[in-house]
Amino acid sequence: MSYIRIAEMSTKGSKKGGGNLGSIVLRSLLASPDLTVTALKRPGSTSVFPTSSELKVVEVDFSFDSLVSAFTDQDAVISIVGATGIGEQKVFVDAAVKAGVKRFFPSEFGINGQSDTVRQMTPFFAVKQELLDYLVEKEKDGLTWTAVIAGVLYDWCISNGFMGFDLARKEATIWDDGNTRFSGINEGDLGKSVVNILHKPAETANQFIYISSLTATQNETLESLEKVTATKWKINRVNTAQQVSAAQEALGKGDFTGALTLVKATCWSNTPGLKQHFEVDEKERLANGLLGLERGETVQDTIERVVASRN
């Protein structure tokens, strides 16, 4: 099976494997012996890709013609563009149709943008929904699609501090009461899911696929971190309403960090209707069984692994 992955489109700074999420997916694809992978990047990009006989890296200018050429003879295209590239994906879809690609993965792989509350809180999700609607239109042209909704990238977000847990300083930022339950995906399960979707094309066509490694709350995460580090952490508490207001003000001034705050608000704030606890809110669409995701690591197991990797 031939597969092509669109790398992160930013050319600023070095990005191993074209971005953090891209690296996670790419590792699993290259570990699957029946997949041949092509990665795209812009000319002059500083993205760094692993050396592998199963990986071909192609420079394209992301024009329609260059994409059609790159997509020809490929079975699937997986878009893992960054936030600034979300709006450019329609040309990817058009090129995929022209090239005869069978499956297209839009750049999702995160929070549940199918929640009305999430879309209201984060207006930039409207661009993602436009693309999803466009993919439905293209079904008549023979292109199938799969949108992977993975929730919080749990181990990665703990390791890099995005979830508000500073491992170096032993300091935690807790939203509201810290008791909102959300689903999380660990890196290995995310990559495994993408590979298994490719291996089950009929069962995964033209639908949203929800996946989950575990469920957690901020308080449970903090409790495990304190246990593993044998340290009582300092706690800073923030309020959702204040955080969202400040984020919207920042976005109004062109400060994109406000968007990151809104993403956090959609993950673990106390706002009703987020639908981030997939085992309850999206139970009918949870595809763990289909994709072979057996519950292995607990919250405690994951914390132990993350902390050990940093020592």
C-alpha positions as CSV (number, residue, x, y, z in Angstrom):
1,M,0.0,0.0,0.0
2,S,1.4,3.4,-1.0
3,Y,0.7,6.3,1.4
4,I,1.5,9.9,1.3
5,R,1.7,12.2,4.3
6,I,1.6,16.0,4.0
7,A,4.1,17.4,6.4
8,E,3.6,20.5,8.6
9,M,3.7,23.5,6.3
10,S,5.7,25.9,8.5
11,T,9.2,26.6,7.4
12,K,10.3,28.3,10.6
13,G,12.7,26.4,12.8
14,S,13.6,22.7,12.7
15,K,10.7,20.3,12.9
16,K,11.6,16.6,13.3
17,G,9.4,14.6,11.0
18,G,7.5,17.7,10.0
19,G,6.0,18.4,13.4
20,N,5.2,16.7,16.7
21,L,2.0,15.0,15.7
22,G,3.5,14.1,12.3
23,S,6.4,12.4,13.9
24,I,4.1,10.3,16.0
25,V,2.1,9.1,13.0
26,L,5.2,8.7,10.8
27,R,6.9,6.3,13.3
28,S,4.0,3.9,13.2
29,L,3.6,4.1,9.5
30,L,7.3,3.3,8.9
31,A,7.1,0.4,11.4
32,S,4.3,-1.2,9.3
33,P,6.1,-3.4,6.7
34,D,3.4,-3.2,4.0
35,L,3.3,0.6,3.8
36,T,5.4,2.7,1.6
37,V,5.5,6.3,2.7
38,T,6.0,9.6,0.9
39,A,6.3,12.9,2.9
40,L,5.8,16.3,1.3
41,K,7.5,19.5,2.4
42,R,8.0,23.0,1.0
43,P,11.3,23.9,-0.8
44,G,13.6,25.3,1.8
45,S,11.8,23.8,4.8
46,T,14.0,22.8,7.7
47,S,11.9,19.8,8.5
48,V,14.0,16.8,9.3
49,F,12.8,13.3,8.5
50,P,14.1,9.9,9.6
51,T,16.3,7.9,7.3
52,S,14.3,4.8,6.0
53,S,14.2,2.8,2.9
54,E,10.4,3.0,3.2
55,L,10.3,6.8,3.3
56,K,10.6,9.1,0.3
57,V,10.6,12.9,1.0
58,V,9.5,15.1,-1.9
59,E,9.6,18.9,-2.1
60,V,6.5,20.5,-3.6
61,D,5.3,24.1,-3.8
62,F,1.8,22.9,-2.8
63,S,0.3,24.2,-6.1
64,F,-2.5,22.0,-7.5
65,D,-0.3,20.6,-10.3
66,S,2.6,19.8,-8.0
67,L,0.2,18.0,-5.6
68,V,-1.5,16.0,-8.3
69,S,2.0,14.8,-9.4
70,A,3.0,13.9,-5.9
71,F,-0.4,12.1,-5.2
72,T,-0.4,10.0,-8.4
73,D,-0.2,6.2,-7.6
74,Q,-0.8,6.8,-3.9
75,D,-3.6,5.0,-2.1
76,A,-4.1,7.4,0.8
77,V,-3.2,11.0,1.8
78,I,-3.0,12.0,5.4
79,S,-2.9,15.7,6.1
80,I,-1.2,16.8,9.3
81,V,-0.8,20.4,8.6
82,G,-0.4,23.0,11.4
83,A,-3.0,25.6,12.3
84,T,-1.9,28.0,9.6
85,G,-2.4,25.3,6.9
86,I,-5.9,24.2,7.9
87,G,-7.5,26.5,5.3
88,E,-5.3,25.2,2.5
89,Q,-6.6,21.7,2.6
90,K,-9.3,22.0,-0.1
91,V,-6.6,22.1,-2.8
92,F,-5.2,18.8,-1.2
93,V,-8.6,17.3,-1.6
94,D,-9.0,18.4,-5.2
95,A,-5.6,17.1,-6.1
96,A,-6.3,13.8,-4.4
97,V,-9.5,13.4,-6.5
98,K,-7.6,14.3,-9.7
99,A,-4.8,11.8,-8.9
100,G,-7.2,8.9,-8.1
101,V,-6.4,8.7,-4.3
102,K,-8.7,6.3,-2.5
103,R,-8.6,7.8,1.1
104,F,-8.1,11.2,2.6
105,F,-7.5,12.0,6.2
106,P,-8.1,15.7,7.1
107,S,-6.0,17.3,9.7
108,E,-8.1,16.4,12.8
109,F,-6.4,14.0,15.3
110,G,-7.5,16.1,18.3
111,I,-10.4,17.5,20.2
112,N,-14.0,16.8,19.3
113,G,-14.9,19.5,16.8
114,Q,-18.3,17.8,16.3
115,S,-19.5,19.3,19.6
116,D,-21.6,22.4,19.1
117,T,-20.1,23.8,22.3
118,V,-16.5,23.4,21.0
119,R,-17.3,25.0,17.7
120,Q,-18.9,28.0,19.5
121,M,-15.9,28.3,21.8
122,T,-13.3,28.0,19.1
123,P,-14.6,29.8,15.9
124,F,-11.6,28.6,13.9
125,F,-13.1,25.1,13.9
126,A,-15.6,26.4,11.3
127,V,-12.7,26.1,8.8
128,K,-12.3,22.5,9.7
129,Q,-16.0,21.9,9.3
130,E,-16.0,23.5,5.9
131,L,-13.4,20.9,4.8
132,L,-15.4,18.0,6.3
133,D,-18.5,19.2,4.4
134,Y,-16.3,19.4,1.2
135,L,-15.1,15.8,1.7
136,V,-18.7,14.6,1.9
137,E,-19.3,16.3,-1.5
138,K,-16.3,14.6,-3.0
139,E,-17.6,11.1,-2.1
140,K,-19.5,11.2,-5.4
141,D,-16.1,11.4,-7.2
142,G,-14.8,8.2,-5.5
143,L,-12.8,9.8,-2.7
144,T,-13.4,8.3,0.7
145,W,-12.3,10.0,4.0
146,T,-11.7,9.3,7.6
147,A,-11.6,12.0,10.4
148,V,-9.8,10.8,13.5
149,I,-10.9,12.3,16.7
150,A,-8.3,11.5,19.4
151,G,-9.0,13.9,22.2
152,V,-6.2,15.0,24.4
153,L,-2.7,13.6,23.3
154,Y,-2.2,12.7,26.9
155,D,1.4,11.5,27.4
156,W,2.7,14.2,25.0
157,C,0.7,17.0,26.7
158,I,2.0,16.0,30.1
159,S,5.6,15.7,28.9
160,N,5.7,19.1,27.3
161,G,3.6,21.0,29.8
162,F,0.6,21.8,27.6
163,M,-1.8,20.2,30.1
164,G,-0.5,22.7,32.7
165,F,1.8,20.3,34.6
166,D,5.4,21.6,34.9
167,L,7.5,18.6,35.6
168,A,10.6,20.5,36.3
169,R,9.1,23.0,38.8
170,K,6.5,20.5,40.2
171,E,3.8,23.1,39.6
172,A,0.3,22.5,38.3
173,T,-2.3,24.8,36.7
174,I,-5.8,23.4,37.4
175,W,-8.9,24.7,35.6
176,D,-12.0,25.2,37.7
177,D,-12.4,22.3,40.1
178,G,-10.2,19.9,38.2
179,N,-12.9,17.2,38.1
180,T,-13.9,17.3,34.4
181,R,-13.3,13.9,32.9
182,F,-11.9,13.7,29.4
183,S,-10.6,11.0,27.1
184,G,-6.9,10.9,26.2
185,I,-4.8,9.1,23.6
186,N,-1.2,8.1,24.1
187,E,1.3,8.4,21.2
188,G,1.6,4.7,20.5
189,D,-2.1,4.2,20.3
190,L,-2.6,7.2,18.0
191,G,0.0,5.8,15.5
192,K,-1.4,2.3,15.7
193,S,-5.0,3.6,15.0
194,V,-3.9,5.4,11.8
195,V,-2.2,2.2,10.6
196,N,-5.1,0.0,11.4
197,I,-7.6,2.4,9.7
198,L,-5.5,2.0,6.5
199,H,-5.7,-1.8,6.9
200,K,-9.5,-1.6,7.4
201,P,-10.6,0.7,4.5
202,A,-14.2,-0.6,4.2
203,E,-15.0,-0.4,7.9
204,T,-13.6,3.1,8.3
205,A,-14.7,4.9,5.1
206,N,-16.6,8.2,5.2
207,Q,-16.9,8.6,9.0
208,F,-15.6,10.1,12.2
209,I,-13.4,7.6,14.1
210,Y,-13.1,8.2,17.9
211,I,-10.3,6.6,19.8
212,S,-9.1,6.6,23.4
213,S,-6.3,5.1,25.5
214,L,-7.7,6.2,28.9
215,T,-9.9,8.7,30.7
216,A,-8.6,11.1,33.3
217,T,-9.3,14.3,35.2
218,Q,-6.7,17.0,36.0
219,N,-7.0,16.0,39.7
220,E,-6.3,12.4,38.9
221,T,-3.3,13.4,36.8
222,L,-2.0,15.6,39.6
223,E,-2.4,12.8,42.2
224,S,-0.4,10.4,40.1
225,L,2.3,13.0,39.4
226,E,2.7,13.7,43.1
227,K,2.9,10.0,43.9
228,V,5.4,9.3,41.1
229,T,7.6,12.3,42.0
230,A,7.1,11.9,45.7
231,T,6.6,15.6,45.9
232,K,3.7,17.8,46.9
233,W,3.1,20.1,43.9
234,K,2.3,23.8,44.0
235,I,-1.2,24.4,42.6
236,N,-2.4,27.4,40.6
237,R,-6.1,27.6,39.9
238,V,-7.7,29.3,36.9
239,N,-11.3,30.1,36.0
240,T,-12.7,29.1,32.6
241,A,-14.7,32.3,32.0
242,Q,-11.6,34.5,32.7
243,Q,-9.3,32.3,30.6
244,V,-11.7,32.3,27.6
245,S,-12.3,36.1,27.9
246,A,-8.5,36.8,27.9
247,A,-8.0,34.3,25.0
248,Q,-10.6,36.0,22.9
249,E,-9.1,39.4,23.6
250,A,-5.7,38.1,22.6
251,L,-7.0,36.7,19.3
252,G,-8.7,40.0,18.6
253,K,-5.2,41.6,18.8
254,G,-3.7,38.9,16.5
255,D,-2.1,36.9,19.3
256,F,-2.5,33.3,18.3
257,T,-1.6,32.1,21.8
258,G,-5.3,32.9,22.6
259,A,-6.3,30.0,20.3
260,L,-4.2,27.6,22.3
261,T,-5.9,28.7,25.5
262,L,-9.3,28.1,23.8
263,V,-8.2,24.6,22.9
264,K,-7.4,23.9,26.5
265,A,-10.8,25.2,27.5
266,T,-12.4,22.7,25.2
267,C,-10.5,19.8,26.7
268,W,-10.8,20.0,30.5
269,S,-12.8,23.1,31.6
270,N,-16.1,22.8,33.4
271,T,-18.0,24.0,30.3
272,P,-21.1,21.8,29.7
273,G,-21.4,20.1,26.3
274,L,-17.7,19.6,25.4
275,K,-18.3,15.9,24.6
276,Q,-14.6,15.1,25.4
277,H,-15.4,12.0,27.4
278,F,-15.8,9.7,24.4
279,E,-16.6,6.5,26.4
280,V,-19.8,8.3,27.5
281,D,-20.4,11.2,25.0
282,E,-19.5,9.3,21.8
283,K,-19.9,5.7,22.9
284,E,-21.5,4.6,19.7
285,R,-18.6,6.0,17.6
286,L,-15.7,4.8,19.8
287,A,-13.6,2.6,17.5
288,N,-11.2,1.0,20.0
289,G,-12.4,-2.5,19.4
290,L,-12.3,-2.1,15.6
291,L,-8.8,-0.7,15.7
292,G,-7.4,-3.2,18.2
293,L,-6.8,-0.6,21.0
294,E,-6.9,-2.7,24.2
295,R,-6.8,-0.8,27.5
296,G,-3.2,-1.3,28.6
297,E,-1.7,1.7,30.4
298,T,-3.6,3.3,33.2
299,V,-3.1,7.0,34.2
300,Q,-0.6,5.9,36.7
301,D,1.3,3.8,34.2
302,T,1.5,6.6,31.7
303,I,2.7,9.1,34.3
304,E,5.4,6.7,35.5
305,R,6.6,6.3,31.9
306,V,6.6,10.0,31.1
307,V,8.5,10.9,34.3
308,A,11.0,8.1,33.8
309,S,11.7,9.2,30.2
310,R,12.7,12.7,31.4
311,N,15.1,11.5,34.1
